[in-house]
Amino acid sequence: MADGNRSPFDCGIVYNPGMSLKNVDIEAGLRRLADRRIEDAMKEGKFDNLAGAGQPLELEPMPAEENARMLWWALKIMRQNDVVLDEIRYRKSIELLKKRMSLSRDEEQVKTLVGQINELVRKLNTMGTNIIQSTVAGVDLEVELARVRA
């Protein structure tokens, strides 16, 4: 150490508080970097022949609340992978069976359909994981038989 006042780590650079990171717009820098990389990729043809090119994007508004956003993502991923929740399958089946029952004039068929509907309603209402916050009511066999007999 030639100079007794200098530390061994001092390389002669003077600290400039105006150059601290608190004054740097990192977001703008990252945006410029991303834009530059996208432009380079476009020039290199990396976006050519992408699946769905020329098709409109299916943009859905994402919920602002965090729990709703997590559910939104989960449902989006399941929909993209053709996964259907049991609750949705049961509700659709109940709807279809009720429609068939309303068109039926055969008492035996109505009895069978009422049994199938009520079994699905029981399963649905006892799942404990209902995403859709509404219960589904069963079907009264006597009311349906009276409808068929009328």
C-alpha positions as CSV (number, residue, x, y, z in Angstrom):
1,M,0.0,0.0,0.0
2,A,1.7,3.1,-1.2
3,D,-0.9,5.4,0.2
4,G,-1.7,4.8,3.9
5,N,-5.2,6.3,3.5
6,R,-6.4,3.9,0.7
7,S,-7.8,0.5,1.2
8,P,-6.6,-2.5,-0.9
9,F,-10.1,-2.6,-2.4
10,D,-10.1,1.0,-3.6
11,C,-9.7,1.1,-7.4
12,G,-10.0,4.8,-7.7
13,I,-13.7,4.8,-8.7
14,V,-15.7,7.5,-6.8
15,Y,-19.2,6.5,-5.7
16,N,-21.9,8.5,-7.6
17,P,-25.3,8.4,-5.8
18,G,-27.1,9.5,-9.0
19,M,-26.1,6.2,-10.6
20,S,-27.8,4.0,-7.9
21,L,-30.4,1.5,-9.0
22,K,-33.2,3.4,-7.4
23,N,-33.1,5.8,-10.4
24,V,-33.0,3.1,-13.1
25,D,-36.3,2.2,-14.8
26,I,-35.7,-1.6,-14.9
27,E,-39.2,-2.2,-16.3
28,A,-38.5,0.0,-19.3
29,G,-35.2,-1.7,-19.8
30,L,-36.7,-5.2,-19.7
31,R,-39.5,-4.0,-22.1
32,R,-36.8,-2.8,-24.6
33,L,-34.9,-6.0,-24.2
34,A,-38.0,-8.1,-24.9
35,D,-38.9,-6.0,-27.9
36,R,-35.4,-6.4,-29.3
37,R,-35.5,-10.1,-28.8
38,I,-38.9,-10.4,-30.4
39,E,-37.8,-8.4,-33.4
40,D,-34.7,-10.5,-33.8
41,A,-36.8,-13.7,-33.6
42,M,-39.1,-12.3,-36.3
43,K,-36.2,-11.5,-38.6
44,E,-34.9,-15.1,-38.1
45,G,-38.3,-16.5,-39.0
46,K,-38.9,-18.1,-35.6
47,F,-42.5,-17.1,-35.6
48,D,-43.2,-18.5,-39.1
49,N,-45.4,-21.6,-39.3
50,L,-46.8,-21.3,-35.8
51,A,-49.9,-23.4,-35.0
52,G,-53.0,-21.2,-35.3
53,A,-51.2,-18.5,-37.5
54,G,-53.7,-16.1,-38.9
55,Q,-56.5,-17.2,-36.5
56,P,-58.0,-14.9,-34.0
57,L,-56.8,-15.2,-30.5
58,E,-59.3,-16.5,-27.9
59,L,-58.7,-13.9,-25.2
60,E,-60.8,-14.2,-22.0
61,P,-60.7,-11.5,-19.3
62,M,-58.8,-12.8,-16.3
63,P,-60.3,-12.1,-12.9
64,A,-58.5,-9.6,-10.7
65,E,-59.0,-11.4,-7.4
66,E,-56.3,-14.0,-6.8
67,N,-58.4,-17.0,-5.8
68,A,-60.8,-16.4,-8.8
69,R,-57.7,-16.1,-11.0
70,M,-56.3,-19.4,-9.8
71,L,-59.7,-21.1,-10.5
72,W,-59.8,-19.3,-13.9
73,W,-56.3,-20.8,-14.8
74,A,-57.3,-24.3,-13.6
75,L,-60.5,-24.3,-15.6
76,K,-58.6,-22.9,-18.7
77,I,-56.0,-25.6,-18.5
78,M,-58.6,-28.3,-18.0
79,R,-60.6,-27.0,-21.0
80,Q,-57.5,-27.0,-23.2
81,N,-56.9,-30.6,-22.3
82,D,-60.5,-31.7,-22.7
83,V,-60.9,-32.5,-19.0
84,V,-64.5,-32.3,-17.8
85,L,-65.3,-32.3,-14.1
86,D,-67.6,-34.9,-12.7
87,E,-69.9,-32.0,-11.5
88,I,-70.2,-30.7,-15.0
89,R,-70.8,-34.2,-16.5
90,Y,-73.5,-34.9,-13.9
91,R,-75.3,-31.6,-14.5
92,K,-75.3,-32.2,-18.3
93,S,-76.5,-35.7,-17.8
94,I,-79.3,-34.6,-15.5
95,E,-80.3,-32.0,-18.0
96,L,-80.4,-34.5,-20.9
97,L,-82.3,-37.1,-18.8
98,K,-84.9,-34.5,-17.7
99,K,-85.4,-33.6,-21.4
100,R,-85.9,-37.2,-22.4
101,M,-88.3,-37.7,-19.5
102,S,-90.4,-34.7,-20.5
103,L,-90.8,-36.2,-24.0
104,S,-91.6,-39.7,-22.7
105,R,-95.1,-41.1,-22.5
106,D,-94.1,-44.5,-21.3
107,E,-94.5,-45.0,-17.5
108,E,-91.7,-47.6,-17.2
109,Q,-89.3,-45.4,-19.1
110,V,-90.3,-42.5,-16.8
111,K,-89.7,-44.6,-13.7
112,T,-86.2,-45.5,-15.0
113,L,-85.4,-42.0,-15.9
114,V,-86.6,-40.6,-12.5
115,G,-84.3,-43.2,-10.8
116,Q,-81.3,-42.2,-12.9
117,I,-81.9,-38.5,-12.4
118,N,-82.3,-38.8,-8.7
119,E,-79.2,-40.9,-8.4
120,L,-77.1,-38.3,-10.3
121,V,-78.7,-35.5,-8.2
122,R,-77.7,-37.4,-5.0
123,K,-74.1,-37.8,-6.3
124,L,-73.9,-34.2,-7.3
125,N,-75.3,-32.7,-4.1
126,T,-73.1,-34.9,-1.9
127,M,-69.8,-34.3,-3.7
128,G,-68.7,-31.5,-1.4
129,T,-66.6,-29.9,-4.2
130,N,-69.3,-28.1,-6.1
131,I,-67.8,-25.3,-8.1
132,I,-71.2,-24.1,-9.3
133,Q,-72.8,-22.8,-6.1
134,S,-76.4,-24.1,-6.7
135,T,-78.0,-27.3,-5.7
136,V,-80.0,-29.4,-8.1
137,A,-83.4,-30.7,-7.1
138,G,-84.4,-34.3,-7.7
139,V,-87.6,-35.4,-9.6
140,D,-90.8,-36.6,-7.9
141,L,-91.9,-39.9,-9.4
142,E,-95.6,-39.4,-8.6
143,V,-95.6,-35.9,-10.3
144,E,-94.0,-37.3,-13.4
145,L,-96.3,-40.3,-13.6
146,A,-99.3,-38.0,-13.2
147,R,-97.9,-35.9,-16.1
148,V,-97.7,-39.1,-18.3
149,R,-101.2,-40.3,-17.4
150,A,-102.7,-36.9,-18.1
